[in-house]
């Protein structure tokens, strides 16, 4: 694994923990929000470690993990606000998009997904549901395009 990928993964883990802290700060207080943030960061780090180990074994195993991860996270994030049916449909769509993107940019697609979910959670505190969803979709699309561009640039200079 190269240094740039380690930096991206570390940044995604720190970002996930920071988002958890900021979102939970009001309702749980500083100490409990910090504990939740550490838990989220540890779960993200463990997820990336598992994905890296699976990718060394077989790419289909890593893609299966990406599909399960993106679907489960999407469902859990949106279930409370959209209901089980709509959250399930959104999770199925996110699973297809993220897994298909992971065929080309394996780790960067997952990082883009984590950042987009974080953007949604931060926006949802201030905005209504529809604008938050639109901005999240735009952020995810932009991040996936940027991921593909970064991967293409890295391949041209290898």
N, C-alpha and C positions, 0 to 999 in steps of 0.2 A: 504494500500500500504506500502511495507516495504522500509527501508532506501536504500537498494541497488538499487532498481528500481528507486527511486527518484534520486539517484546519476547518474545512467545510462541515465535517461531522461534529467536531467540537463546538463550532458556532451554532449548529442546529440544536444541540443538546442544551447549551447555555440559553439560547433563545426560548426553547420550550420551557425551561425552568423559570425564566424571567416572565414569560407570559402567564404561567400558572400563578406566580407570586402576585403579579399586578391584577389579575382577574379575581383572585380570591382574597385580596387584602381587605376589602371593605367588609365582606360578610364573615370572615373567619378571624381577623386580626393578624397582626404582623407575625407572631410566633407560629401559629398554625398554617398561615400562608407560606411561610418559609419552609416548614416541614413538607407541605404538599409540593412545593417547588423542587425540593431536593428529591422527592419521590418521583416526580415527573421526569426530572433530568436523569435519574438513575434508570428509569424504565426506558427512556429513549436511548441511553447509552447501551443498555443491555440488548435492546432491539437491533441497534446497528451492529453490535458485536455478533449477535446470532445471524444476522443477515450476511455479514462478512464470512462467517464460518460456513454457512450454507452455500455461498457463492463459490467457495473453494471446493466444495464437494460436487455441486452440480448447479448450473444456472437455473434449470426449472425449479429446483427446490427454493432458491432465493426468490424467484418470481412468485412462487406460491406463498411464501412468507409476505412478500410485498402486497399481494392481493388480500391476504387475511388481515394484515396490519392496517392497510388503507380502508378496507371495508369496515372493520371493527371500530376504528377511531372515528370515522365519519358517522357511523350509526350512533355511537355513544355521544358525540358532540351535538348532533342535531335532533336526537330523539325527544328531548324535553320540550323543545320549542315547536317542532314540526309534527310530532306524533310518530308512532311506530311505522305506519304505512309510508309516509313521505320520507322519513329518515331512511327506511329500507331502500326505497327507490333511489334516493340520493347516494346512499352507500354503494349500491350496485353500479351507478354511473361513475362514481369516483373510483371504484375498484377497477372498472374497465379502462378509464383514462390513465390512471396511475400505473397500472400493470402494463398497458400498451406502451406508455412512455418509458417504463423501466426496461423494456426490450432494447432500447437505444441508449439511454443514459441511466444505468441501474441505480446508483446511489443518489445522483442529482435529482431524479424524479421524486424520491422519497423526501429529500431535503426540501424540495419545492412544495411538496404536500404539507410537510410540517409547518413551513413558514405560512402557507395559505391558511391552514387551520388556526394558527396563532393570530394572523391578521383578522380572521373572522371573530375570534374570541375577544380581541381587543376592540374591534369596531362595534361588536354587539353590545358592549357596555354603553356606548354613546348613541348608536343609530338604531333605527327600526330594523326589522328583520329583512325586508326586501332590499333596501340599499346595502345592507351588510352582505347579503348573499351575492348581489351583483358585483360588489367590489372584491369579494373573495374569489369569485369565478374569474374576474379579470386578473387578479393577482396570480392565481394558479396558472392561467394561460400564459401570462407574461413570464412567469418564472420557468415554466416548462420550455418555452421558446428560448429563453436565456440559457437554460441548461443545455439544450441541443446546440446552441451556438458555441457555448464554452467547450462542449465535447468535440465539436467539429474543429474548432481552433486548436485544441490540444492534439487532435489526430493529425492535423496538417503540419504541426511543428515537431512531430516525433521522428 
